[in-house]
């Protein structure tokens, strides 16, 4: 039987490889819409992180990791919406 650490390491390396290959195949015109959508999905991560921080009984490492997850997910969500707003502003007609 394969230890769980080996299996999880394999999954991590496979996801890194597949993610790298997929991102390299995306044309430049689709990069911004896809990334803004992916950043919006981080909102789900944010909700999960907030829920886990509130449910943790151990006040030490788990709580700090949860707070870090909330902070990073918040940065990603805000950045995604700012990129989307900037992208949509490119398609507005200029007055003049």
Buried (B, 14 or more C-beta within 10 A) or exposed (E): EEEEEEEEEEEEEEEEEEEEEEEEEEEEEEEBBEBBEEBBEBBEBBEBBBEBBEEBEEEEEBBEBBEEBBEBBBEBBEBBBEBBEEEEEEEEEEEE
